[in-house]
Amino acid sequence: MNYLAHVYLSGSNPELAVGNFIADSIKGKQYLDYPPMMHKGILLHRSIDDFTDKHVIFKKHVSLLFLR
């Protein structure tokens, strides 16, 4: 589901969507090795993840994902 959300948030630009889709496997500054629009997609992915990881609702409910 996460992949679908990232692709959806890329809008209608295919290169941006590809960058956003592959971003989890691109570490550190390796994003600089990709074309400019894919580079933007990778950074967009990181920004989306940062936003959601810090969001108060996510923080409040993340423990529900790891019930014992």
Residue frames relative to the residue before (quaternion, step in Angstrom):
aa qw qx qy qz dx dy dz
M 1.0000 0.0000 0.0000 0.0000 0.00 0.00 0.00
N 0.6083 0.5720 -0.3507 0.4239 3.57 0.98 -0.78
Y 0.6435 0.5251 -0.3277 0.4503 3.59 0.95 -0.84
L 0.6516 0.5187 -0.3174 0.4535 3.57 0.93 -0.85
A 0.6424 0.5169 -0.3234 0.4643 3.58 0.97 -0.81
H 0.6591 0.5053 -0.3142 0.4599 3.58 0.91 -0.86
V 0.6608 0.4883 -0.3141 0.4757 3.60 0.91 -0.83
Y 0.6353 0.5314 -0.3267 0.4552 3.60 0.95 -0.84
L 0.7035 0.4670 -0.2651 0.4655 3.59 0.93 -0.89
S 0.5550 0.5960 -0.3909 0.4289 3.59 1.28 0.02
G 0.4301 -0.6955 0.4736 0.3271 3.58 1.20 -0.24
S 0.7392 -0.4348 0.3039 0.4150 3.56 -1.15 -0.64
N 0.5128 0.6423 -0.4246 0.3796 3.60 1.22 0.27
P 0.3825 -0.7685 0.4621 0.2227 3.63 -0.38 1.18
E 0.6682 0.4952 -0.3199 0.4539 3.62 0.90 -0.80
L 0.6198 0.5229 -0.3323 0.4817 3.57 1.05 -0.76
A 0.6530 0.5204 -0.3043 0.4584 3.58 0.97 -0.88
V 0.6393 0.5140 -0.3282 0.4683 3.61 0.97 -0.80
G 0.6515 0.5118 -0.3105 0.4661 3.58 0.91 -0.90
N 0.6603 0.5045 -0.2923 0.4733 3.54 0.97 -0.91
F 0.6647 0.5243 -0.2875 0.4480 3.58 1.03 -0.83
I 0.7612 0.3928 -0.2061 0.4731 3.61 0.89 -0.90
A 0.4158 0.7844 -0.4155 0.1979 3.57 1.26 -0.31
D 0.6223 0.5653 -0.3638 0.4010 3.62 0.95 -0.71
S 0.7141 0.4350 -0.2634 0.4811 3.59 1.11 -0.54
I 0.6098 0.5257 -0.3513 0.4779 3.60 1.29 -0.02
K 0.1491 -0.8313 0.5338 0.0407 3.56 -0.45 1.21
G 0.8619 0.1302 -0.0967 0.4805 3.53 -1.24 0.60
K 0.7964 -0.2780 0.2351 0.4829 3.53 -0.91 -1.01
Q 0.3136 0.7615 -0.5082 0.2521 3.59 1.21 0.37
Y 0.5312 0.6383 -0.4078 0.3796 3.60 1.19 -0.44
L 0.5814 0.5994 -0.3645 0.4121 3.59 1.19 -0.48
D 0.6193 0.5594 -0.3298 0.4414 3.60 1.25 -0.36
Y 0.6455 0.5267 -0.3048 0.4615 3.61 1.29 -0.13
P 0.6480 -0.5069 0.3861 0.4173 3.58 -1.23 0.39
P 0.7019 -0.5248 0.2868 0.3869 3.60 -1.11 0.66
M 0.7060 0.4500 -0.2942 0.4610 3.63 0.81 -0.84
M 0.6225 0.5017 -0.3433 0.4929 3.61 1.08 -0.61
H 0.5767 0.5783 -0.3406 0.4658 3.55 1.13 -0.78
K 0.6678 0.4894 -0.2893 0.4805 3.60 0.93 -0.93
G 0.6421 0.5322 -0.3185 0.4506 3.58 1.02 -0.78
I 0.6344 0.5214 -0.3195 0.4730 3.57 1.02 -0.81
L 0.6824 0.4695 -0.2842 0.4828 3.57 0.94 -0.89
L 0.5957 0.5475 -0.3565 0.4672 3.59 1.11 -0.64
H 0.6309 0.5372 -0.3213 0.4584 3.57 0.95 -0.89
R 0.6708 0.4935 -0.2960 0.4678 3.57 0.87 -0.95
S 0.6476 0.5198 -0.3110 0.4623 3.57 1.01 -0.79
I 0.6387 0.5144 -0.3170 0.4764 3.59 0.98 -0.84
D 0.6643 0.4983 -0.3047 0.4664 3.59 0.89 -0.91
D 0.6419 0.5239 -0.3219 0.4582 3.58 0.95 -0.85
F 0.6535 0.5183 -0.3085 0.4573 3.59 0.93 -0.91
T 0.7184 0.4480 -0.2719 0.4575 3.57 0.75 -1.01
D 0.6439 0.5339 -0.3287 0.4385 3.61 1.00 -0.77
K 0.7279 0.4151 -0.2313 0.4943 3.59 1.11 -0.65
H 0.4892 0.6881 -0.4264 0.3248 3.58 1.24 -0.22
V 0.5581 -0.6556 0.4036 0.3096 3.56 -0.89 1.02
I 0.6499 0.5112 -0.3326 0.4536 3.63 0.94 -0.74
F 0.6380 0.5102 -0.3268 0.4753 3.58 0.99 -0.79
K 0.6659 0.5116 -0.3068 0.4480 3.57 0.85 -0.97
K 0.6662 0.5222 -0.2951 0.4431 3.55 1.00 -0.87
H 0.8017 0.3339 -0.1369 0.4765 3.59 1.00 -0.81
V 0.4291 0.7283 -0.4590 0.2735 3.60 1.20 -0.14
S 0.6017 0.5785 -0.3670 0.4105 3.59 1.05 -0.61
L 0.5733 0.5983 -0.3768 0.4141 3.61 1.17 -0.46
L 0.6176 0.5565 -0.3387 0.4407 3.57 1.21 -0.47
F 0.7660 0.3336 -0.1567 0.5268 3.57 1.21 -0.46
L 0.1320 0.8092 -0.5555 0.1382 3.56 0.90 0.93
R 0.2632 -0.7755 0.5571 0.1377 3.55 -0.99 0.78
